[in-house]
């Protein structure tokens, strides 16, 4: 696992414990419409060991959407905006027209990518976005990524500068493994913010004793989705660990999730935590995500 290492339009942050590879916005590495172009963390290493994975084509023939590592995604800027043939603004990406049929993997026929300014030091980066007005929608976003010890901290400030209300969500896909260990019954994923029915099962993924694990090696995609009943986060949003190994990773948030999902395939176990963004014109909100990584030494 973890054997794909592209080169191109990216930069690194490194504090001696955590190292990340971040894509420059709108570059040759990613120019499609699913992932947010600001702060796309393509790879994560802890003490030289990679935890990030690259999305792969499914056995069903469904093609990859080029996700990897810690990549965020916005929903349409308003629920009634995902209309084929209508020019709209997709946060994190740009202006364009929704495709038919709409695919969450590449849903927009992009007409103009956002102009995102980037500055960075050895251990932090700032992405600043000021959008044009499209059909009454516009916003300003500042996204700061910092390395602190064994953690990555991402702080986002988002202001509605348009004439219309914004009602969207942002989620982060944590496309990770435990230092390259194959997904197996050895994995445990605790998600305290999710309300999971006892005896839940999706293919090889099961829920027992307060955590997700596997009854066998997964040979197809497994999925859990809790759209309406997420719990307030008092500590960790999720923790991924091994029954026998020492490596682990976790996620923390400073908001109550609007939705919680978990998906996995043979190469990754991916918790997804959604934040709601509901802003009248002129209003501002902010949220923070923190990821931690350890080899257990």
MORA-V846676 format. One record per residue. RES is the residue in one small letter. PHI is phi in whole degrees, 0 to 359 (none if undefined). Layout:
((RES:PHI) (RES:PHI))
//
This chain:
((x:none) (x:57) (x:251) (x:254) (x:228) (x:289) (x:230) (x:147) (x:271) (x:213) (x:219) (x:244) (x:246) (x:204) (x:247) (x:95) (x:251) (x:251) (x:231) (x:230) (x:253) (x:241) (x:282) (x:292) (x:299) (x:62) (x:266) (x:290) (x:287) (x:207) (x:222) (x:263) (x:244) (x:271) (x:273) (x:298) (x:279) (x:263) (x:80) (x:284) (x:272) (x:284) (x:218) (x:225) (x:240) (x:242) (x:52) (x:87) (x:256) (x:278) (x:257) (x:283) (x:233) (x:252) (x:303) (x:237) (x:297) (x:279) (x:299) (x:289) (x:102) (x:295) (x:278) (x:296) (x:258) (x:69) (x:279) (x:192) (x:57) (x:249) (x:236) (x:268) (x:211) (x:258) (x:283) (x:310) (x:295) (x:207) (x:303) (x:267) (x:265) (x:277) (x:245) (x:299) (x:91) (x:252) (x:289) (x:216) (x:249) (x:256) (x:305) (x:83) (x:236) (x:157) (x:260) (x:177) (x:240) (x:294) (x:281) (x:234) (x:288) (x:291) (x:240) (x:293) (x:279) (x:196) (x:269) (x:241) (x:278) (x:289) (x:259) (x:207) (x:285) (x:293) (x:271) (x:248) (x:271) (x:231) (x:222) (x:205) (x:250) (x:290) (x:233) (x:208) (x:217) (x:235) (x:245) (x:242) (x:237) (x:231) (x:271) (x:288) (x:272) (x:233) (x:54) (x:88) (x:256) (x:199) (x:203) (x:240) (x:228) (x:241) (x:237) (x:246) (x:245) (x:227) (x:260) (x:219) (x:62) (x:261) (x:240) (x:248) (x:242) (x:240) (x:245) (x:239) (x:241) (x:226) (x:239) (x:278) (x:255) (x:266) (x:264) (x:242) (x:291) (x:254) (x:226) (x:218) (x:221) (x:238) (x:231) (x:242) (x:273) (x:261) (x:274) (x:227) (x:220) (x:271) (x:56) (x:89) (x:292) (x:298) (x:295) (x:199) (x:299) (x:283) (x:278) (x:229) (x:233) (x:266) (x:229) (x:300) (x:279) (x:261) (x:261) (x:253) (x:297) (x:300) (x:71) (x:298) (x:209) (x:226) (x:55) (x:275) (x:274) (x:232) (x:238) (x:208) (x:54) (x:83) (x:207) (x:277) (x:207) (x:225) (x:278) (x:197) (x:294) (x:290) (x:246) (x:206) (x:294) (x:245) (x:210) (x:230) (x:217) (x:238) (x:277) (x:231) (x:235) (x:294) (x:268) (x:296) (x:271) (x:260) (x:209) (x:276) (x:281) (x:201) (x:221) (x:250) (x:211) (x:245) (x:290) (x:238) (x:271) (x:260) (x:292) (x:204) (x:212) (x:206) (x:229) (x:236) (x:221) (x:246) (x:223) (x:276) (x:298) (x:277) (x:192) (x:225) (x:229) (x:221) (x:227) (x:211) (x:220) (x:295) (x:245) (x:209) (x:235) (x:234) (x:282) (x:228) (x:245) (x:261) (x:248) (x:274) (x:234) (x:234) (x:228) (x:285) (x:307) (x:91) (x:274) (x:231) (x:224) (x:212) (x:207) (x:223) (x:239) (x:230) (x:240) (x:235) (x:223) (x:210) (x:266) (x:79) (x:260))
//
